[in-house]
Amino acid sequence: MDGRQAAEHVPVMCARIVQLLSVPLQAPHSVYADCTLGLGGHAEAILDACPHAGLIGIDRDQHALERP
């Protein structure tokens, strides 16, 4: 880092995404594939709303994947 504090990531349209995906992810053995996982904001919100769903997270941004 260059000394500046990283801004907190805020997922865009998160409530709407959760609303749209919550219905199909209520099905038994449902799986959600997040192909732009990034910092996991959408994935976390979806799994909070659908705790029985599975998640496959993929991202090419190595820096995002390495962040704690």
VOGU-3710 file (C-alpha; in Angstrom, 3 decimals, decimal comma):
1> mdgrqaaehv> 0,000/0,000/0,000  1,078/3,559/-0,533  0,188/4,741/2,965  -3,398/5,698/2,160  -6,051/3,761/3,970  -8,127/1,568/1,623  -11,729/2,668/1,282  -14,350/0,261/2,514  -15,881/-1,700/-0,339  -19,651/-1,270/-0,706
11> pvmcarivql> -21,313/-3,817/-3,021  -23,467/-2,147/-5,688  -27,196/-2,988/-5,750  -26,668/-5,619/-3,059  -30,241/-5,594/-1,718  -31,677/-6,052/-5,219  -29,272/-8,891/-6,052  -30,180/-10,674/-2,819  -33,880/-10,163/-3,535  -33,568/-11,671/-7,023
21> lsvplqaphs> -31,419/-14,649/-6,034  -33,097/-15,493/-2,730  -36,043/-17,235/-4,378  -34,106/-19,809/-6,439  -31,490/-20,282/-3,707  -34,133/-21,501/-1,248  -34,310/-24,788/-3,206  -32,570/-27,753/-1,568  -28,968/-28,260/-2,692  -28,880/-24,907/-4,523
31> vyadctlglg> -25,479/-23,480/-5,425  -24,521/-19,876/-6,144  -21,524/-19,195/-8,418  -20,005/-15,739/-7,926  -17,569/-15,288/-10,803  -16,471/-11,838/-9,655  -16,022/-12,660/-5,980  -13,788/-9,680/-5,202  -14,072/-8,931/-1,493  -17,123/-11,170/-1,116
41> ghaeaildac> -19,741/-8,523/-0,310  -22,499/-9,951/-2,509  -21,606/-13,534/-1,612  -21,781/-12,787/2,108  -25,169/-11,061/1,790  -26,582/-13,899/-0,318  -25,341/-16,579/2,080  -26,760/-14,618/5,023  -30,164/-14,617/3,279  -29,845/-18,229/2,043
51> phagligidr> -27,744/-20,062/4,635  -28,410/-23,503/3,141  -27,107/-22,536/-0,315  -23,613/-23,456/-1,428  -21,123/-20,979/-2,887  -18,478/-21,280/-5,577  -16,338/-18,133/-5,621  -14,082/-17,248/-8,555  -12,083/-14,113/-9,287  -9,048/-13,163/-11,373
61> dqhalerp> -8,103/-10,232/-9,119  -5,363/-11,792/-6,989  -5,117/-8,653/-4,802  -8,789/-8,900/-3,833  -8,467/-12,592/-3,045  -5,418/-12,023/-0,833  -7,040/-9,294/1,303  -7,984/-10,339/4,831
//
